[in-house]
Every structure is written in C-alpha cells, then in structure tokens.
Amino acid sequence: MAERVKDTNEMIRQMRPALRDGSYHFVHVADTELAARAMLMSIASFAEDEGLSLILPSAALSELGLIDDMPMRCITLQVHSALDGVGLTAAVATVLAENGIPCNMVAAYHHDHAFVPAESAEEAVALLESIAG
C-alpha cells in the first residue's frame, strides 16, 4: 500500500487523474424501499436532512426507474492523499472553475474523485494533468 501523501505540492504532483469508465448520476431518494435497493447499486451515498443522496452508475439509474439529466464522469486522483492533507481539492476545483467546468468532489479513504459533466470530462483530465506537471 502506498504511503499517504500530505504535502500540498506533492499531492498535486502525484495526483495522476484517471477517467473512470461509464457515467454517473447524483440522485435524491426519499422512498425507503427504493433507497435500500439503490444503496446496493451506488458508488457513494450521503444522508442529508432532505433524504438520501446517492451517486449511481447509469445502468442502475435505468434499472431503478430514476431520471437525471446530468450525466457525470468520474476522474479519480490516484494519489493516496492524506485525509488531513490540505490543498488538493482546492487546486482541482480552482483549475476546473477557471475553465468553466463544474466539479463535485468526493473524498474517500484512499483517493479523491472529481465528478464533472460528461461532455467536459476529457478537457478536465487534460487540465488536471497540466497542473500535475
């Protein structure tokens, strides 16, 4: 297992952005029965005051009968960033924002993941590669 990187410049330098296959959708599910089924298919979830928010692959969206009109692609930053590292999210969000690309960041245990609109995914990866050096 790679050692966690905490230094800001080193996290950015080592991020190695990788575009995951497929597209994903951010959805809200209030129905508890549907939420239980959807949870098994999700790649991430967050319990909000308004209900359960999930990130679902497109195939799951169709299977569950859910609708979303904003397909997103996931860019995984392959650096094993420290949970208490500072600056990686800011650097990613800043370069994408400066180029008009919306970004939803999800931090997980090993890696950070940037979700961007599907049509902007290739450009986003190129921008992230350019700041990684």
Sequence and secondary structure as in RCSB ss.txt:
>XXXX:A:sequence
MAERVKDTNEMIRQMRPALRDGSYHFVHVADTELAARAMLMSIASFAEDEGLSLILPSAALSELGLIDDMPMRCI
TLQVHSALDGVGLTAAVATVLAENGIPCNMVAAYHHDHAFVPAESAEEAVALLESIAG
>XXXX:A:secstr
    B  HHHHHHT  EEE SS EEEEEE  HHHHHHHHHH SEEEEETTEEEEEEEHHHHHHHT   S  EEEE
EE S B TT  SHHHHHHHHHHHTT   EEEE SS EEEEEEGGGHHHHHHHHHHHH 
